Amino acid sequence: MSLFDSIKNKAQRAGSEAVRKLGQEAAAAASGKTYTVTLSILPMSVEELKAMPEGNLKQPENTAALTIAALAVYPSNPDASIAMINYMRNGRDLIGSELQFVKERGVSHNHVILSYFKGATPDNDYTPSEPAVIELLETSTSRAQIKDGYLKLFVQSGGADAPRPIVLRQKPSTGEWFLWEGVMGLFSGVRTPKSADPWA
């Protein structure tokens, strides 16, 4: 069974929204530093996430990649998905409208989350290549708030022109990087999967 089978089979395909542009940040991303994170598994629990080499959260790009991996498994295990996100938010649990947003889009917009994995495009209905690879970009402005412990990385989607931001915050006492903001933005629309596109 493919690494992604269990989540893709349960995800509904939904029409895309307008692709959100990020203007100057997107242009800056083209000339920045690139990080490539290869995941051997998609974690299905907080315990599995912690046991992964990337799970120590010592590198900001690993936390960003694990955020996407956690959201990707929402269709097959919503509770575990939310628990992993909450763990990576260091006690700032998803609540209220933010939690409701993830619950509403976790299944219907799963193809958007899968679009961040290498190889996933509209033409193959956002089926990622294996192993699971996520590429992140650091721009010239990414470290503008690094002195305050914040770092903004960008993740490219195979179905959108502009990369989407993920903001991370470092805990000085442990050196861990936690998810600060960006979950809702990761669900921004992408081009329609080919099988769901009446004009394809």
Residue pairs with C-beta under 8 A, 6 or more apart in sequence:
2 130
3 41
3 42
3 128
3 130
3 131
3 132
4 42
4 72
4 114
4 117
4 127
4 128
4 130
4 132
6 76
7 42
7 72
7 73
7 74
7 75
7 76
7 110
7 114
8 110
8 114
8 127
10 75
10 76
10 107
11 75
11 107
11 108
11 110
11 111
11 114
12 107
12 108
12 110
13 111
13 125
13 193
13 195
13 196
14 108
14 109
14 111
14 196
15 192
15 196
16 159
16 189
16 190
16 191
16 192
17 188
17 189
18 189
19 160
19 161
19 162
19 188
19 189
19 190
19 191
20 160
20 162
20 164
20 185
20 188
20 189
21 161
21 162
22 154
22 162
22 163
22 164
22 165
23 162
25 139
25 141
25 154
25 162
25 163
25 165
26 154
26 161
26 162
26 163
28 139
28 140
28 141
29 137
29 139
29 154
29 156
29 163
31 139
31 140
32 137
32 138
32 139
32 140
32 142
32 154
33 137
33 138
34 135
34 136
34 137
34 138
35 61
35 135
35 136
35 137
35 138
35 153
36 133
36 134
36 135
36 136
37 54
37 61
37 62
37 64
37 65
37 133
37 134
37 135
37 136
38 131
38 132
38 133
39 52
39 54
39 65
39 66
39 69
39 131
39 132
39 133
39 134
40 52
40 131
40 132
41 48
41 52
42 69
42 72
42 73
42 132
43 49
43 52
43 55
43 66
43 69
43 70
43 73
43 84
44 73
44 76
44 77
44 80
45 80
45 83
45 84
46 80
46 83
46 84
46 87
49 55
49 66
49 70
49 84
49 87
49 88
50 56
50 87
52 66
54 62
54 65
54 66
55 62
55 66
56 62
56 176
57 63
57 66
57 88
57 176
57 177
57 178
58 175
58 176
58 177
59 177
60 151
60 153
60 168
60 170
60 177
61 136
61 153
62 177
63 88
63 168
63 176
63 177
63 178
63 179
64 134
64 136
64 153
64 155
64 166
64 168
64 179
65 134
65 136
66 84
66 88
67 85
67 88
67 166
67 179
67 182
67 183
67 186
68 113
68 116
68 117
68 134
68 155
68 186
69 132
69 134
70 81
70 84
70 85
70 88
71 81
71 85
71 102
71 106
71 113
71 183
71 186
72 110
72 113
72 114
72 117
73 80
73 81
74 81
74 82
74 102
74 106
74 107
74 110
74 113
75 106
75 107
75 110
78 103
78 106
81 106
82 94
82 99
82 102
85 94
85 102
85 179
85 183
86 92
86 93
86 94
88 178
88 179
89 178
89 179
89 180
90 171
90 176
90 178
93 99
94 102
94 183
98 183
98 184
101 183
101 184
101 187
102 183
102 184
102 187
105 112
105 187
109 187
111 125
111 126
111 159
111 190
111 193
112 157
112 159
112 186
112 187
112 188
112 189
112 190
113 186
113 187
114 120
114 126
114 127
114 128
115 121
115 126
115 157
115 158
115 159
115 160
115 190
116 134
116 155
116 156
116 157
116 158
116 164
116 186
117 128
117 129
117 132
117 133
117 134
117 158
118 128
118 129
118 132
118 133
118 134
118 135
118 158
119 127
119 128
119 129
119 133
119 158
120 126
120 127
120 128
120 129
120 158
120 159
121 158
121 159
122 158
122 159
122 190
122 191
122 192
122 193
122 194
122 197
123 194
124 194
125 193
125 194
125 195
125 196
126 158
126 159
126 190
126 193
134 155
135 155
135 156
136 153
136 154
136 155
136 166
137 153
137 154
137 155
137 156
137 163
138 151
138 153
138 154
139 152
139 154
141 152
142 151
142 152
142 153
142 154
143 151
144 152
145 151
145 152
149 169
149 170
149 171
149 172
150 167
150 168
150 169
150 170
150 180
151 167
151 168
151 169
151 170
151 177
152 165
152 166
152 167
152 168
153 165
153 166
153 168
154 163
154 164
154 165
154 166
155 163
155 164
155 166
155 186
156 163
157 163
157 164
157 190
158 190
159 190
159 191
160 188
160 189
160 190
160 191
164 182
164 185
164 186
164 188
165 182
165 185
166 179
166 181
166 182
166 185
166 186
167 179
167 180
167 181
167 182
168 177
168 178
168 179
168 180
169 177
169 178
169 180
170 176
170 177
170 178
171 177
171 178
192 200
194 200
